[in-house]
Amino acid sequence: DGIPSLSIVPGTSTAVADTCGRLTGDRNQLFADIDWHEAEKLRCQTKVKEAEEWAAEVFKESPAHREKVLLIITDGKIQDKDELGPAGTTLAAAGVKVFGILLRRQAAVTTTDIANLVTLKEVVSNPKETHALSLQVDEALAIMDGFCDPNSPFGTYITQGGS
């Protein structure tokens, strides 16, 4: 019927249009999503299992001729990497290329950054060394700006049919 249902943003009492994760441009929905993510930050955990499961469902509807890409952006350790088996297998079977960006706070790479990048590499596609990057925010913005550019680190794999 095209009319989104209302749902409660997890962890809040805010009712928003349930858009199944598709960006609608609805200001209230976007602000409610941001509020939820800010509240979840207090848990200091990055979990991607639910996002990968959702992405697998969305990509089922994607036309076969389109490249399928999932970008994971995190500022910390992936906490649920050991729970991703089925979702990761489904994404791989659907031909989804999974990339990741670890956002660093400083120019210098810390031992924590290195450990966090290791967990990110466990959830991206092969070749893992080029599908997971550790970047400062400004660097990440430049990468995302040219995400599909065939000369960019990720665009090479997206536009030329690389793994």
C-alpha positions in Angstrom: 0.0 0.0 0.0 3.1 2.3 0.1 2.2 3.7 3.5 5.0 3.0 6.1 3.9 1.6 9.4 4.9 3.3 12.7 7.5 1.7 15.0 9.3 2.6 18.1 13.0 3.4 17.7 14.9 0.8 19.8 15.7 2.1 23.3 13.4 5.1 23.0 9.7 5.9 23.1 9.9 7.7 19.8 7.5 6.5 17.2 8.7 6.9 13.6 7.7 5.7 10.2 9.1 2.2 9.7 11.0 2.5 6.4 12.8 -0.9 6.6 16.1 1.0 6.7 15.6 2.8 3.4 16.5 6.5 3.6 13.3 8.4 3.1 14.4 11.9 3.8 11.9 12.1 6.6 13.5 14.5 9.1 11.9 13.0 12.2 12.9 9.5 11.2 16.5 10.6 10.6 16.8 12.4 13.9 15.3 9.5 15.7 17.9 7.2 14.1 20.7 9.6 15.1 19.3 9.8 18.7 19.2 6.0 18.9 22.8 5.7 17.7 24.0 8.3 20.2 22.3 6.5 23.0 23.8 3.2 21.8 27.3 4.7 21.8 27.2 4.6 25.6 27.4 0.8 25.3 30.8 1.2 23.6 30.1 -1.7 21.3 30.1 -2.0 17.5 27.9 -4.9 16.4 27.2 -5.6 12.7 25.3 -8.9 12.7 21.8 -7.3 12.5 23.0 -4.8 9.8 24.5 -7.7 7.7 21.3 -9.7 8.1 19.2 -6.7 7.0 21.5 -6.0 4.1 21.2 -9.6 2.9 17.5 -9.2 2.8 17.7 -5.9 0.9 20.1 -7.3 -1.7 17.7 -10.2 -2.5 15.6 -7.5 -4.2 18.5 -6.0 -6.0 18.6 -6.6 -9.8 21.2 -9.3 -10.7 23.1 -6.9 -13.1 23.9 -4.4 -10.4 27.0 -4.4 -8.3 26.1 -5.1 -4.6 28.2 -3.3 -2.1 28.1 -3.0 1.7 30.2 -0.4 3.5 30.7 -0.9 7.3 32.0 2.2 9.1 33.1 1.8 12.7 35.2 3.6 15.3 35.9 0.5 17.3 36.2 -3.3 17.6 33.6 -5.4 15.9 32.0 -7.1 18.9 29.9 -9.8 17.2 32.2 -11.0 14.5 31.9 -14.6 15.7 28.1 -14.5 15.2 28.2 -13.4 11.5 28.5 -16.8 9.8 25.1 -17.1 8.2 24.8 -13.4 7.3 28.3 -13.3 5.8 27.7 -16.5 3.9 24.4 -15.1 2.5 26.1 -11.9 1.4 29.0 -13.7 -0.3 26.6 -16.0 -2.1 24.7 -13.0 -3.4 27.9 -11.5 -4.7 27.9 -8.6 -2.2 31.3 -7.0 -1.8 31.8 -5.9 1.8 34.2 -3.0 2.5 35.0 -1.5 5.9 36.4 1.8 7.3 37.8 2.1 10.8 37.6 5.7 11.8 40.7 6.8 13.8 40.7 9.8 16.1 44.4 10.7 15.5 46.9 10.6 12.7 49.1 8.2 14.6 47.9 4.6 14.5 47.6 3.2 18.0 47.8 -0.4 19.1 44.0 -0.2 19.7 43.5 0.9 16.2 45.5 -2.0 14.9 43.5 -4.5 17.0 40.2 -2.9 15.9 41.3 -3.1 12.2 42.0 -6.8 12.7 38.3 -7.4 13.7 37.1 -5.3 10.8 39.1 -7.4 8.4 37.4 -10.5 9.6 34.0 -9.2 8.3 35.0 -7.7 4.9 35.3 -9.5 1.6 38.6 -10.6 0.1 41.2 -9.2 -0.5 40.9 -8.2 3.2 44.0 -6.0 3.1 42.4 -3.6 0.6 38.8 -4.0 1.6 39.3 -2.7 5.2 41.0 0.7 5.8 42.0 2.6 8.9 41.4 6.3 8.2 41.0 9.6 10.0 37.6 11.3 9.4 38.8 13.6 6.6 40.5 10.7 4.8 37.3 8.6 5.1 35.2 11.5 3.7 37.6 11.6 0.6 37.3 7.8 0.2 33.5 7.9 0.4 33.3 10.9 -2.0 35.0 8.8 -4.7 33.6 5.5 -3.5 32.7 4.2 -7.0 35.5 6.0 -8.8 37.5 3.3 -10.6 40.8 5.0 -9.4 39.8 4.9 -5.7 40.8 2.1 -3.3 37.3 0.6 -3.2 36.1 1.8 -6.6 38.8 -0.4 -8.2 36.9 -3.5 -7.0 33.4 -2.1 -7.5 33.7 -0.8 -11.1 36.0 -3.4 -12.5 34.3 -6.4 -11.1 37.2 -7.2 -8.7 36.6 -9.5 -5.8 
